[in-house]
Amino acid sequence: MRSCFAALVAPLLLIATPAVAGQVWTDANGDGLPDERSIFSVPSVIGSADIWVDTQSFTFTAFRITIERSDYVSTVAAAYWISGGSNAPIDSTSRPKSLIFSGSGYNAHGVTRISRIDVHVDQFFPGCAPFVSPSIDVQDAFVCRLTSGGGTQQFLFQTASSSYMDSGECFDLGACCLPDGSCFETYEFCDCVAAGGQFLGCKTACADCAPTAVEPQTSSWGRVKTIFR
């Protein structure tokens, strides 16, 4: 999973009646608006984020909102804000590193606050970007979605905004050079730091790592002569 996460874009899928694409986002500073940057500032502190949706003119009767978290972030608590229908128990087991909020029996549309999540930043590496983020990837079996008409109409979000700890996002592979001279390429700054390596940045390759210095070895003149005989 990428520890550096930004806004995603996904197509709208329709089952029957056309629906208007909207947005799902996390709000960690309490203003109700999508976060541009996180507010999760330091490790060992609990941060909270509300989850909002804007369905525009689409009226939904049921919902499923999946919030994923990166490495080095653990869930402390979660609760629903939305009321007026029947909310299922919050699912923390079906999808790794995620919470799934779902409910039915609603008749709602427009801007709606769905739920709240409290997370703990377990570790912090400078330049790393732990995050919480809604899933709108249509390849995800647990993608955020709204339904209506007994499930005959489906609404998938076109955009999502996430909450990050700081600006360490990387959308291209980068080289992680390890002290023993080995290297691997990753999107994850955090994984490189945790492995004790040096991350060279986005769009770098293992060939960019500096050669590992070879320790000089001492030997006698006799042993040197035998090498060239």
C-alpha positions as CSV (number, residue, x, y, z in Angstrom):
1,M,0.0,0.0,0.0
2,R,1.2,3.5,-0.7
3,S,2.1,5.5,2.7
4,C,1.8,8.7,0.6
5,F,-1.7,9.2,-0.6
6,A,-3.4,12.1,-2.8
7,A,-6.9,12.6,-4.5
8,L,-8.1,9.8,-6.8
9,V,-10.4,9.8,-9.8
10,A,-12.8,6.9,-10.8
11,P,-15.6,6.5,-13.4
12,L,-19.2,6.5,-12.5
13,L,-20.8,3.0,-12.9
14,L,-24.6,2.8,-13.4
15,I,-26.8,-0.2,-12.9
16,A,-30.0,1.3,-14.3
17,T,-30.9,5.0,-13.9
18,P,-28.1,7.6,-14.5
19,A,-26.7,9.2,-11.3
20,V,-24.6,12.3,-10.8
21,A,-21.0,11.9,-9.6
22,G,-20.1,13.5,-6.3
23,Q,-17.3,13.5,-3.7
24,V,-16.4,11.7,-0.5
25,W,-13.8,13.2,1.8
26,T,-12.2,13.2,5.2
27,D,-12.2,16.4,7.4
28,A,-9.6,16.4,10.1
29,N,-9.8,20.1,11.1
30,G,-13.6,20.4,11.8
31,D,-14.5,22.8,9.0
32,G,-16.6,20.3,7.1
33,L,-14.4,20.8,4.0
34,P,-12.0,18.4,2.2
35,D,-8.6,18.4,3.8
36,E,-5.7,19.7,1.7
37,R,-3.2,18.5,4.2
38,S,-3.4,16.6,7.4
39,I,-3.8,17.8,10.7
40,F,-2.2,14.6,12.2
41,S,0.9,16.5,13.2
42,V,2.9,14.4,15.6
43,P,3.2,10.7,16.6
44,S,1.7,9.3,19.7
45,V,-1.3,11.7,19.4
46,I,-4.8,10.7,18.6
47,G,-6.3,12.5,15.6
48,S,-9.9,12.6,14.4
49,A,-11.4,12.8,11.0
50,D,-15.1,13.1,10.0
51,I,-16.2,11.4,6.8
52,W,-18.5,13.4,4.5
53,V,-20.2,12.8,1.2
54,D,-21.8,15.1,-1.4
55,T,-24.2,13.1,-3.5
56,Q,-25.6,16.2,-5.2
57,S,-29.1,15.3,-6.6
58,F,-28.7,11.5,-6.0
59,T,-31.0,10.3,-3.3
60,F,-29.7,7.2,-1.5
61,T,-31.4,4.6,0.6
62,A,-28.3,2.6,1.5
63,F,-24.5,3.4,1.7
64,R,-21.2,1.8,2.2
65,I,-18.2,4.0,3.0
66,T,-14.7,2.4,3.2
67,I,-11.9,4.3,4.9
68,E,-8.4,2.9,4.6
69,R,-5.4,3.8,6.7
70,S,-1.8,3.6,5.9
71,D,1.0,1.8,7.8
72,Y,2.0,3.4,11.1
73,V,-1.6,4.5,11.8
74,S,-3.9,2.4,14.0
75,T,-7.6,2.9,14.7
76,V,-8.6,4.0,18.2
77,A,-12.4,4.5,17.8
78,A,-15.1,5.0,15.2
79,A,-18.7,6.1,15.3
80,Y,-21.6,7.1,13.0
81,W,-22.9,10.6,12.6
82,I,-25.6,9.8,10.2
83,S,-29.0,8.9,11.6
84,G,-32.6,8.2,10.4
85,G,-31.9,4.7,9.1
86,S,-30.3,1.5,10.3
87,N,-26.5,1.4,10.6
88,A,-24.6,-1.8,10.6
89,P,-21.9,-2.6,13.1
90,I,-18.6,-1.0,11.9
91,D,-16.6,-3.6,10.0
92,S,-12.9,-3.7,10.8
93,T,-12.1,-7.2,9.6
94,S,-13.3,-7.6,6.0
95,R,-10.7,-5.4,4.4
96,P,-7.2,-5.0,5.8
97,K,-6.3,-1.7,7.4
98,S,-9.8,-0.4,6.8
99,L,-13.1,0.5,8.5
100,I,-16.3,-0.1,6.6
101,F,-19.4,2.0,7.5
102,S,-22.7,0.9,6.0
103,G,-26.4,1.5,6.5
104,S,-29.9,1.2,5.0
105,G,-33.4,2.6,5.3
106,Y,-32.3,6.2,4.4
107,N,-33.8,8.9,2.2
108,A,-31.0,11.4,1.9
109,H,-29.1,13.4,-0.6
110,G,-26.6,16.3,-0.9
111,V,-23.9,17.0,1.7
112,T,-24.0,14.5,4.5
113,R,-21.7,13.7,7.4
114,I,-21.5,9.9,7.6
115,S,-19.1,9.0,10.4
116,R,-16.0,9.7,12.4
117,I,-12.7,7.9,12.9
118,D,-10.1,8.4,15.6
119,V,-6.6,7.2,14.8
120,H,-3.3,7.0,16.5
121,V,-0.1,7.8,14.7
122,D,2.2,4.9,15.8
123,Q,5.4,6.1,14.2
124,F,6.6,9.1,12.3
125,F,9.4,9.4,9.8
126,P,10.3,12.9,8.4
127,G,8.9,13.2,4.9
128,C,6.5,10.3,5.4
129,A,2.8,10.7,4.9
130,P,0.6,8.4,7.0
131,F,-3.0,8.9,5.9
132,V,-6.7,8.0,6.2
133,S,-8.5,7.9,2.9
134,P,-11.9,6.9,1.3
135,S,-11.6,4.2,-1.3
136,I,-13.2,5.0,-4.7
137,D,-11.2,2.6,-6.8
138,V,-13.7,0.6,-8.8
139,Q,-11.4,-2.4,-8.7
140,D,-11.8,-2.5,-4.9
141,A,-14.5,-4.9,-3.8
142,F,-15.3,-2.6,-0.9
143,V,-15.4,0.7,-2.9
144,C,-17.4,3.5,-1.4
145,R,-20.9,3.4,-3.0
146,L,-24.5,4.5,-2.5
147,T,-27.6,2.7,-3.7
148,S,-31.2,3.5,-4.2
149,G,-34.3,1.7,-5.6
150,G,-33.5,-1.6,-3.8
151,G,-30.1,-1.6,-5.3
152,T,-31.2,-1.0,-8.9
153,Q,-29.4,2.4,-8.9
154,Q,-25.8,2.6,-7.9
155,F,-23.7,5.7,-7.3
156,L,-19.9,5.6,-7.2
157,F,-17.9,8.7,-6.2
158,Q,-15.9,10.5,-8.8
159,T,-13.4,12.2,-6.5
160,A,-12.1,11.7,-3.0
161,S,-10.0,13.8,-0.6
162,S,-7.8,12.3,2.1
163,S,-6.1,13.3,5.3
164,Y,-2.3,13.1,5.5
165,M,0.3,13.7,8.2
166,D,2.5,15.8,6.0
167,S,3.7,16.2,2.5
168,G,5.6,13.1,1.6
169,E,3.4,11.9,-1.3
170,C,5.1,10.0,-4.1
171,F,3.4,8.7,-7.2
172,D,6.4,7.2,-9.0
173,L,8.7,4.5,-7.9
174,G,11.9,5.5,-6.2
175,A,15.1,3.7,-5.2
176,C,15.7,2.7,-1.6
177,C,19.5,2.2,-1.2
178,L,20.4,-0.1,1.7
179,P,23.7,0.0,3.7
180,D,24.7,-3.5,2.5
181,G,24.7,-2.3,-1.2
182,S,21.4,-3.9,-2.1
183,C,18.4,-1.8,-3.2
184,F,14.7,-2.1,-3.9
185,E,12.3,0.3,-5.6
186,T,9.2,1.4,-3.8
187,Y,6.5,4.0,-3.6
188,E,6.8,3.9,0.1
189,F,9.2,6.4,1.7
190,C,8.2,5.0,5.1
191,D,9.0,1.4,4.1
192,C,12.5,2.5,3.0
193,V,13.2,4.3,6.2
194,A,11.9,1.4,8.3
195,A,14.3,-0.9,6.3
196,G,17.2,1.3,7.3
197,G,17.7,2.6,3.7
198,Q,18.0,5.9,2.0
199,F,15.2,6.9,-0.2
200,L,16.4,8.8,-3.3
201,G,13.1,10.2,-4.2
202,C,10.4,9.8,-6.8
203,K,11.4,8.7,-10.4
204,T,14.8,7.2,-9.2
205,A,16.2,3.7,-9.9
206,C,18.5,1.4,-8.1
207,A,21.2,2.3,-10.6
208,D,21.2,5.7,-9.0
209,C,22.5,4.4,-5.7
210,A,26.1,5.2,-4.9
211,P,28.4,2.2,-5.1
212,T,29.1,0.6,-1.8
213,A,32.6,1.2,-0.6
214,V,34.7,-1.9,-0.4
215,E,36.7,-2.3,2.8
216,P,40.5,-2.6,2.1
217,Q,42.1,-5.9,3.1
218,T,45.6,-6.4,4.4
219,S,47.8,-9.2,3.0
220,S,51.4,-10.3,3.0
221,W,53.6,-9.9,-0.1
222,G,53.9,-13.7,-0.2
223,R,50.1,-14.1,-0.6
224,V,50.0,-11.4,-3.2
225,K,52.6,-13.2,-5.3
226,T,50.6,-16.4,-5.2
227,I,47.6,-14.7,-6.8
228,F,49.5,-13.8,-9.9
229,R,51.5,-17.0,-10.4
